[in-house]
């Protein structure tokens, strides 16, 4: 069964892999300067965090930066409708309506455009989508909610091989995952195999929630990589790097 999406036109008609990585910098923040400048191509990215850790917000910042730099992105959301995802982006100052209209960004949702739930959709079905073949970067948020359970070693190996087959053709996969929802061994395999592993943490300091991106792994970086990046999101201003918390 196919997922509903937010654009009736086909996605991009041609796919030309970007060989030197995917730029995601924005003039409004210094995230790319603190985290490798470009995301490696033919790669697997794992954004790991529990509920409230900021997986969706970080992925949305990365998506917006990628699209603004000419990278073709497919977003698959299991948590919001397509309209809800676009409105969430708009609320933090990341307007993507034109990108969706022009076919630079495609959004699939398990809930359809408004609220037609498709709870039976699983990861295997998503990986068969033709749209994946046309995108530079594919983002699945949250991937852990549609991962198969009760896997044996062979099934885990086959799934990892399938993910690698997709990324070997010049595109990259960004998986937003909650370890509490996933098979523990599969989570370990994904982290061990991924080129980028970002662990999202939150701490209460002085009565305020402090959020950090812990860069556990970042291979083939095109620039400096900080080990920990503090951040916050302000309405209409988007993502802001907390320079007092960068290390």
C-alpha angles and dihedrals in degrees: 000000000000124000124241116252139196100241127058094199120084116267117249116331094214134036119205113176116231102233101197099050135275118289116219105168123137130193090230098065143018099231095119091049089055096041115047102289093245136038111236118249125232086032147124119233121195120197106189127189143124126251109307093017094118102252094141094046093049092047090049091052090050092046092051092048092049094049092046088055095052099263116142111232136191115197120196112190123190094180107049138038115249089255091048092051092051091047091050089054091048091051092062095044099264106125112193103163093106092046090053092046092050094049095246091117127034123190124200122187134190086217098052124227096316115000115319102137122215101183093165094067110116136188094259091060093049092052089058093059115122089218090071089065091059100048131085094208128022118200121196115190112207103009094165092064092062099037116120116254134215093036125174123214094268092051091050091050092049092050093050090047090052091051090049092049090057094048094044091073096069101277131100133224122220112198119191107202141179109209090210090065098047143079103264096224092047089051090053092048092050093050092047092050101041123102090211125037118178118183113200115210136181129200133181109232122171092345093306130104111241116199125202138184107216107201100214094169135004115168126190093015116180093207144009119322120207116209095223129022122190116211147168138182123232123195111263090359099073126202118004125190111223100223091192089064100044114111 
